[in-house]
Amino acid sequence: MTGRGYRAIAAAIVLAILALPLAGLPVLAKPPDLTLVTQATYDVLPDEGRVAVTVRITATNRLHDTVARRFFVRTAYLAVLPGASGFEISAASGAPAVTVRRRAEDHTLLRIDLGTNLAAGRTRKLTLRFELADPGGAPDRRVRISPTIVTFEAWAYATPRTPGSSVTVTLPAGYDVGIGRGPLSGPTPTETGRQAWTSGSLDSPLEFAADVTANRTSELVATPLTVPLAGGDAALVLRGWPDDPVWRERLAGLLAGALPVMERRIGLPWPFEAPLVIEESLALGGSTEAGVFEVTAGRLRLAYSAPDGAILEELGHAWFNGRLVADRWIADAFALYYGTEAAAALGIDPASPVITPDLASVAVPLNAWSPGTTGGAADPAMVDAYARAAGLALARQIGDRAGVVALADTWAAAAAGRGAYQPPGGAEAALGPLDWRSLLDLVEEASGRSFDDLWRAWVARPADLIALDERAAARSHLAATTARAGAWSLPRSVRDAMRAWRFDLAERLLAAADRVLAAHEGLAAEAASLGLALPDRLRRVFEGEDGFDVAEAEVEAQRSAVEAIREAREVRPDEASGDSALFVAVGLVGVNPDAELDAAAAALAAGDVEAAFEAAAAAEDQWLAAADLGRSRIVSGGLLAISLLLLAGLVGWRRGKGGDATS
């Protein structure tokens, strides 16, 4: 039963109310015939290590005398805070008394003698005083009162169903004060120069409890610390309260033991060049109750009461934060994972979160989780607790399946900004810090194993499941196209599309790559049958960033050259005799189509496709025209010879005629 429950029960069985008849015989009356309304003031005295509590009680006998009886009240019971001591009670008259009836872990039950028989309808005022003293011991003790840190719980006191009680808490000036639950409003300066926080009149006093914390951050003591690590020393500054040297000593020992283990397991060097400031603080709301890691400022604020396991998780955020990973669940899951790994190595119980049936009832995909919100009717705190436990469970499964080395390689690639799907010897940049998609790609690439089932079970929302299906199809297509390409690398545009999970674009690019490869395969077979060597130009275009349209155009250009060479060879005249051979021989005088054809093959191999096409076309034209050209030349030559003979005869005849005339 809680302290609040005992408070209600103790007030309900209130008081041994004595009902006295007119003859003077006592009769027991039932509560709430006596009501208690209180004004409780908690004066914090840091230099004395205690809280002085003053409870001003107004006790009222709600009974009414009758003709036959008169009713008096003498005794009451009141449950106050556990660990309270030094009880005193006083009143303006009479001799009231207080004794401890029972001490328990969550309450202290007091028996109060009002010091007089309180008659029906009458009211009596009393003042109860006690203190909450700092008992020392564990840093997370319920009451801690010192010059630099204050933490305790303040209750209100009353009988059931009795409104009107109030609570006031006062502290010296100069403290940073935090109030949990309550509520208490303030601060308001008092006449004595203190700060006051007040509840006002409470409708349900027995339901009221306020968590009071305060500290003086200006008085923190700085202690430099260096932890030797394999990748370079970790420089730190521990800033703790001057009256809490135990915290600094404990933290220094924890850092010296844990950081080398975490560096070795994560596989990355200490990520801070400037000294990391680790500051003792009050309880904080951050990634865990242990504190808040302010990465940009280079400061880790740790709750003074944080246990070792929670501190190790926060240290994991030195590596796992927004610089390395984009998704909150990844940062929290692996900070917790490596924190528990370090705890195990140091023999520390990390008190790791587990998925209980209650947490399982509010399960959400990790991609749907945002700290402090649920988007539904579930308690955000429970969803946050589930996400922490689920993240750790997933990180452990990833670690077990991947292995230490492959997981460290994953973080190394992310830290270096290298994306998945690298070409041989490549170092292409990723698209930003690691998210749930690039983590899946990199860990599968590093380990050679599939993690698709884990992402479907723990991470993916319904829309993400569709993306995972598309990823599987695109990766299958990529593998087939890569195998088909052989020694050729796919262009970066394909890899960028895969890295960005633009699987629609990747599929279009892969289909275009398949067309180019298929065309090249057919062309290479045809060229081989002709004894031709294709140039390396198509590979360079294929692997470049000009696009597959350019690659397809290059294939067609090479095909045109190969076809031109084949066609030229097909029209080459066979060895023949007779008039046809004579005509061809005469027609080829002054040209050499074989040389043109050789030049075409050489130009093709050298990548000068246009020259290859022109040389092959020239050879084809020369062979096609050879017979007709030879025939034309022979006919022209014959006619020329006849003409010359006729001319020679004519000249001779004229000479003869001229001789006769002369004689």
BASE-763580 format. One record per residue (C-alpha): x, y, z. Coordinates in steps of 0.25 Angstrom, whole numbers. Layout:
REM residues N
PT X Y Z;
...
This chain:
REM residues 663
PT 0 0 0;
PT 5 14 -3;
PT 8 25 7;
PT -4 32 1;
PT -13 20 4;
PT -8 19 18;
PT -10 34 20;
PT -25 32 16;
PT -27 20 25;
PT -21 27 37;
PT -29 39 35;
PT -42 30 33;
PT -40 22 45;
PT -37 36 51;
PT -37 37 64;
PT -43 30 76;
PT -55 39 77;
PT -61 38 91;
PT -76 41 92;
PT -80 44 106;
PT -94 43 111;
PT -99 54 121;
PT -97 44 131;
PT -82 44 127;
PT -81 30 121;
PT -72 30 108;
PT -78 26 95;
PT -69 23 82;
PT -73 32 71;
PT -69 30 56;
PT -61 38 47;
PT -61 48 40;
PT -68 54 52;
PT -55 60 55;
PT -48 68 44;
PT -34 73 42;
PT -30 84 33;
PT -15 88 33;
PT -5 98 28;
PT 8 90 26;
PT 21 99 24;
PT 34 92 20;
PT 46 101 23;
PT 58 96 16;
PT 71 98 24;
PT 82 93 15;
PT 93 97 24;
PT 87 88 35;
PT 84 77 26;
PT 69 76 29;
PT 55 82 26;
PT 48 88 38;
PT 33 84 37;
PT 22 92 44;
PT 8 87 43;
PT -3 96 48;
PT -15 88 51;
PT -29 92 53;
PT -37 81 59;
PT -52 82 59;
PT -62 73 66;
PT -74 72 56;
PT -83 64 65;
PT -95 70 72;
PT -100 68 86;
PT -113 62 89;
PT -122 63 101;
PT -117 49 105;
PT -102 50 101;
PT -91 60 100;
PT -79 57 90;
PT -65 59 93;
PT -52 56 84;
PT -38 53 91;
PT -29 45 81;
PT -26 46 66;
PT -17 38 57;
PT -9 45 46;
PT 0 39 35;
PT 13 47 32;
PT 25 45 23;
PT 34 33 25;
PT 47 36 32;
PT 41 48 40;
PT 46 50 54;
PT 47 60 65;
PT 32 61 68;
PT 27 72 76;
PT 12 77 78;
PT 7 90 85;
PT -6 98 88;
PT -10 110 94;
PT -15 103 106;
PT -15 89 112;
PT -4 78 110;
PT -5 72 96;
PT 4 60 93;
PT 9 53 81;
PT 15 39 80;
PT 20 30 68;
PT 10 18 67;
PT 16 11 55;
PT 28 14 45;
PT 28 8 31;
PT 35 9 18;
PT 25 19 12;
PT 19 26 24;
PT 20 29 39;
PT 7 28 47;
PT 5 38 59;
PT -4 37 71;
PT -8 51 75;
PT -14 54 89;
PT -22 67 88;
PT -19 70 102;
PT -33 73 105;
PT -47 67 103;
PT -51 74 90;
PT -66 77 92;
PT -77 75 81;
PT -77 87 71;
PT -63 93 77;
PT -50 95 70;
PT -36 94 75;
PT -23 99 69;
PT -10 91 71;
PT 4 92 65;
PT 11 80 61;
PT 26 81 58;
PT 36 70 53;
PT 48 70 43;
PT 52 62 31;
PT 67 60 33;
PT 77 56 22;
PT 81 41 26;
PT 93 41 16;
PT 96 28 8;
PT 91 25 -6;
PT 91 37 -16;
PT 77 35 -19;
PT 72 35 -5;
PT 58 41 -3;
PT 63 52 6;
PT 76 59 2;
PT 78 73 8;
PT 92 80 7;
PT 97 94 3;
PT 97 90 -12;
PT 86 80 -14;
PT 72 78 -8;
PT 62 68 -11;
PT 50 63 -3;
PT 35 60 -4;
PT 25 70 3;
PT 11 65 7;
PT -2 71 11;
PT -10 66 23;
PT -25 65 26;
PT -36 56 29;
PT -43 49 17;
PT -53 58 9;
PT -48 70 16;
PT -44 82 7;
PT -36 94 11;
PT -22 89 15;
PT -10 96 9;
PT 5 94 7;
PT 16 104 7;
PT 31 101 4;
PT 42 111 7;
PT 57 111 3;
PT 68 121 4;
PT 70 130 -8;
PT 80 126 -19;
PT 75 112 -22;
PT 70 107 -35;
PT 57 100 -31;
PT 49 90 -38;
PT 35 85 -34;
PT 30 72 -39;
PT 15 68 -37;
PT 9 77 -27;
PT 6 87 -32;
PT 13 98 -24;
PT 14 112 -30;
PT 25 122 -27;
PT 35 127 -24;
PT 30 138 -15;
PT 40 146 -6;
PT 37 145 9;
PT 39 155 19;
PT 52 148 24;
PT 58 148 10;
PT 54 133 6;
PT 47 128 -6;
PT 33 122 -4;
PT 25 112 -12;
PT 10 110 -8;
PT -1 101 -12;
PT -13 110 -8;
PT -25 103 -2;
PT -26 89 -7;
PT -39 82 -10;
PT -33 68 -8;
PT -21 69 2;
PT -19 54 3;
PT -16 53 -12;
PT -6 64 -11;
PT 9 61 -12;
PT 20 70 -18;
PT 35 66 -21;
PT 44 78 -18;
PT 58 79 -24;
PT 68 90 -23;
PT 82 92 -25;
PT 93 103 -27;
PT 100 101 -40;
PT 109 113 -39;
PT 116 105 -28;
PT 120 93 -36;
PT 135 89 -35;
PT 142 85 -48;
PT 151 73 -48;
PT 159 70 -61;
PT 160 55 -65;
PT 167 48 -77;
PT 164 34 -81;
PT 174 27 -90;
PT 167 21 -102;
PT 173 13 -114;
PT 169 24 -124;
PT 174 36 -115;
PT 171 41 -101;
PT 157 45 -97;
PT 158 59 -90;
PT 147 61 -80;
PT 143 71 -69;
PT 135 66 -57;
PT 127 78 -51;
PT 120 73 -38;
PT 115 79 -25;
PT 126 82 -15;
PT 119 75 -4;
PT 118 62 -13;
PT 132 57 -16;
PT 127 43 -16;
PT 119 46 -29;
PT 132 51 -36;
PT 140 39 -31;
PT 130 29 -35;
PT 128 35 -49;
PT 143 36 -51;
PT 144 21 -48;
PT 133 18 -57;
PT 138 26 -69;
PT 152 20 -68;
PT 146 6 -68;
PT 135 8 -78;
PT 140 17 -89;
PT 151 7 -94;
PT 141 -4 -95;
PT 131 5 -103;
PT 142 10 -112;
PT 146 -4 -115;
PT 132 -10 -117;
PT 127 2 -126;
PT 140 3 -134;
PT 140 18 -135;
PT 150 27 -127;
PT 145 37 -117;
PT 137 47 -124;
PT 140 60 -117;
PT 153 68 -119;
PT 150 78 -108;
PT 148 73 -94;
PT 134 68 -91;
PT 128 74 -79;
PT 120 64 -70;
PT 112 72 -60;
PT 105 67 -48;
PT 90 72 -48;
PT 77 69 -42;
PT 68 59 -49;
PT 65 63 -63;
PT 56 59 -74;
PT 64 54 -86;
PT 67 42 -94;
PT 67 35 -80;
PT 64 39 -66;
PT 79 40 -65;
PT 81 53 -72;
PT 83 60 -85;
PT 94 60 -95;
PT 96 74 -101;
PT 105 69 -113;
PT 107 83 -119;
PT 110 89 -106;
PT 120 78 -102;
PT 112 76 -89;
PT 106 64 -82;
PT 97 67 -71;
PT 95 55 -62;
PT 85 54 -51;
PT 92 53 -37;
PT 84 40 -34;
PT 86 33 -47;
PT 91 19 -46;
PT 103 13 -53;
PT 95 6 -64;
PT 88 19 -68;
PT 100 27 -68;
PT 107 17 -77;
PT 95 18 -87;
PT 97 33 -87;
PT 111 31 -90;
PT 107 23 -102;
PT 101 36 -107;
PT 115 42 -109;
PT 115 33 -121;
PT 101 31 -125;
PT 94 45 -127;
PT 90 54 -138;
PT 104 55 -144;
PT 104 40 -147;
PT 89 35 -148;
PT 77 43 -152;
PT 66 34 -145;
PT 64 36 -130;
PT 61 21 -128;
PT 74 17 -134;
PT 82 27 -125;
PT 75 22 -113;
PT 75 7 -116;
PT 90 6 -119;
PT 94 16 -108;
PT 87 6 -99;
PT 92 -6 -106;
PT 107 -2 -104;
PT 104 3 -90;
PT 99 -11 -86;
PT 111 -17 -93;
PT 120 -8 -85;
PT 113 -11 -72;
PT 114 -26 -75;
PT 129 -24 -77;
PT 130 -17 -64;
PT 121 -26 -56;
PT 111 -15 -54;
PT 96 -18 -54;
PT 90 -9 -65;
PT 76 -11 -61;
PT 72 -12 -75;
PT 58 -9 -80;
PT 50 -22 -84;
PT 37 -23 -91;
PT 26 -26 -81;
PT 12 -31 -84;
PT 7 -17 -81;
PT 18 -10 -90;
PT 15 -20 -101;
PT 0 -16 -101;
PT 4 -2 -105;
PT 15 -6 -116;
PT 17 3 -128;
PT 27 2 -139;
PT 39 9 -136;
PT 38 17 -148;
PT 25 22 -142;
PT 30 26 -129;
PT 33 40 -125;
PT 37 43 -110;
PT 26 48 -101;
PT 15 46 -112;
PT 6 34 -117;
PT -3 39 -127;
PT -14 30 -120;
PT -20 27 -106;
PT -8 20 -100;
PT 0 26 -89;
PT 12 34 -95;
PT 21 29 -83;
PT 17 15 -86;
PT 20 16 -101;
PT 33 23 -98;
PT 37 11 -89;
PT 33 1 -99;
PT 41 8 -110;
PT 53 7 -101;
PT 52 -7 -98;
PT 48 -11 -112;
PT 60 -3 -118;
PT 70 -10 -108;
PT 63 -24 -112;
PT 65 -20 -127;
PT 79 -15 -125;
PT 83 -28 -118;
PT 77 -36 -130;
PT 85 -28 -140;
PT 98 -29 -132;
PT 96 -44 -131;
PT 93 -46 -146;
PT 104 -36 -151;
PT 115 -39 -141;
PT 124 -29 -135;
PT 133 -27 -147;
PT 122 -25 -157;
PT 114 -15 -148;
PT 127 -7 -145;
PT 129 -6 -160;
PT 115 -1 -162;
PT 118 10 -152;
PT 131 13 -159;
PT 124 15 -172;
PT 114 24 -166;
PT 124 32 -159;
PT 132 33 -172;
PT 120 37 -180;
PT 120 25 -189;
PT 107 20 -194;
PT 104 6 -198;
PT 105 0 -212;
PT 119 5 -214;
PT 126 1 -227;
PT 139 -6 -226;
PT 149 3 -219;
PT 139 14 -218;
PT 136 24 -207;
PT 123 30 -211;
PT 116 39 -201;
PT 104 35 -194;
PT 91 44 -194;
PT 93 49 -179;
PT 93 43 -165;
PT 89 29 -164;
PT 74 26 -164;
PT 66 13 -163;
PT 68 11 -178;
PT 83 13 -179;
PT 85 6 -166;
PT 78 -6 -173;
PT 86 -5 -186;
PT 100 -3 -179;
PT 98 -14 -168;
PT 94 -24 -179;
PT 106 -20 -188;
PT 116 -21 -176;
PT 111 -34 -171;
PT 106 -41 -184;
PT 93 -45 -177;
PT 79 -41 -178;
PT 72 -33 -167;
PT 59 -30 -175;
PT 51 -39 -165;
PT 56 -31 -153;
PT 52 -18 -160;
PT 38 -23 -163;
PT 36 -28 -148;
PT 41 -16 -141;
PT 43 -4 -149;
PT 33 -3 -161;
PT 20 5 -162;
PT 10 0 -172;
PT 15 9 -183;
PT 30 5 -179;
PT 26 -10 -182;
PT 22 -6 -196;
PT 36 1 -198;
PT 42 -12 -192;
PT 35 -20 -203;
PT 40 -10 -214;
PT 54 -11 -208;
PT 54 -26 -209;
PT 50 -26 -224;
PT 59 -15 -227;
PT 71 -22 -221;
PT 68 -35 -228;
PT 67 -27 -241;
PT 80 -20 -237;
PT 87 -33 -235;
PT 83 -39 -248;
PT 87 -27 -256;
PT 100 -26 -248;
PT 103 -40 -252;
PT 100 -38 -266;
PT 109 -26 -267;
PT 121 -34 -262;
PT 133 -26 -262;
PT 125 -13 -265;
PT 120 -5 -253;
PT 106 1 -253;
PT 106 16 -253;
PT 105 24 -240;
PT 91 29 -243;
PT 86 14 -241;
PT 94 14 -228;
PT 89 27 -223;
PT 75 23 -226;
PT 76 10 -218;
PT 83 18 -206;
PT 71 28 -207;
PT 61 17 -207;
PT 56 23 -220;
PT 52 9 -225;
PT 43 14 -236;
PT 55 22 -242;
PT 64 10 -240;
PT 55 1 -247;
PT 55 10 -259;
PT 70 12 -259;
PT 72 -3 -258;
PT 62 -6 -269;
PT 70 4 -278;
PT 83 -3 -274;
PT 77 -16 -278;
PT 74 -11 -292;
PT 88 -6 -294;
PT 94 -19 -289;
PT 85 -27 -297;
PT 88 -19 -310;
PT 103 -19 -306;
PT 103 -34 -305;
PT 96 -36 -319;
PT 106 -26 -325;
PT 118 -33 -318;
PT 114 -46 -324;
PT 112 -40 -338;
PT 126 -33 -337;
PT 132 -46 -332;
PT 126 -54 -344;
PT 133 -43 -353;
PT 146 -44 -346;
PT 144 -29 -342;
PT 148 -23 -328;
PT 139 -14 -322;
PT 144 -1 -315;
PT 144 1 -300;
PT 136 14 -302;
PT 122 8 -299;
PT 127 3 -286;
PT 132 17 -282;
PT 119 23 -287;
PT 111 12 -279;
PT 118 14 -266;
PT 118 30 -267;
PT 107 40 -264;
PT 103 44 -278;
PT 91 34 -277;
PT 86 22 -284;
PT 81 29 -295;
PT 95 33 -299;
PT 99 19 -297;
PT 88 14 -306;
PT 92 24 -317;
PT 106 19 -316;
PT 102 4 -317;
PT 94 8 -330;
PT 106 16 -335;
PT 115 4 -333;
PT 105 -5 -339;
PT 104 4 -352;
PT 119 3 -353;
PT 119 -12 -352;
PT 107 -14 -361;
PT 115 -5 -371;
PT 127 -14 -370;
PT 119 -26 -372;
PT 111 -21 -384;
PT 124 -16 -390;
PT 130 -30 -389;
PT 117 -36 -395;
PT 119 -28 -408;
PT 133 -31 -409;
PT 135 -39 -423;
PT 139 -53 -423;
PT 151 -58 -430;
PT 147 -59 -445;
PT 153 -60 -459;
PT 149 -55 -472;
PT 143 -42 -476;
PT 137 -40 -462;
PT 150 -41 -455;
PT 156 -32 -465;
PT 145 -21 -463;
PT 147 -22 -448;
PT 162 -21 -449;
PT 161 -9 -458;
PT 151 -3 -449;
PT 159 -4 -436;
PT 171 3 -443;
PT 175 14 -433;
PT 167 10 -421;
PT 169 -1 -410;
PT 155 -5 -404;
PT 162 -15 -396;
PT 171 -5 -389;
PT 158 3 -387;
PT 152 -9 -380;
PT 164 -11 -371;
PT 164 4 -368;
PT 149 3 -364;
PT 152 -9 -355;
PT 164 -1 -348;
PT 156 11 -347;
PT 145 3 -340;
PT 154 -3 -330;
PT 160 10 -327;
PT 146 16 -324;
PT 145 25 -337;
PT 132 20 -341;
PT 129 31 -351;
PT 142 28 -358;
PT 140 13 -358;
PT 126 15 -364;
PT 132 24 -375;
PT 143 15 -378;
PT 134 3 -379;
PT 124 11 -388;
PT 136 15 -397;
PT 140 1 -399;
PT 126 -4 -402;
PT 124 7 -412;
PT 138 4 -419;
PT 134 -11 -420;
PT 120 -8 -425;
PT 125 1 -435;
PT 137 -7 -440;
PT 131 -15 -451;
PT 124 -4 -457;
PT 135 6 -456;
PT 145 -4 -462;
PT 135 -7 -474;
PT 134 8 -475;
PT 149 10 -475;
PT 151 -1 -485;
PT 140 4 -495;
PT 146 18 -493;
PT 160 13 -495;
PT 155 5 -508;
PT 148 17 -514;
PT 160 25 -511;
PT 169 15 -518;
PT 160 15 -530;
PT 160 30 -530;
PT 175 31 -529;
PT 176 21 -541;
PT 166 28 -549;
PT 173 41 -546;
PT 187 35 -549;
PT 181 30 -563;
PT 175 43 -566;
PT 188 50 -563;
PT 196 40 -572;
PT 186 41 -583;
PT 187 56 -583;
PT 202 55 -583;
PT 201 46 -596;
PT 192 56 -603;
PT 201 67 -600;
PT 213 59 -606;
PT 206 56 -619;
PT 202 71 -622;
PT 216 75 -620;
PT 222 65 -630;
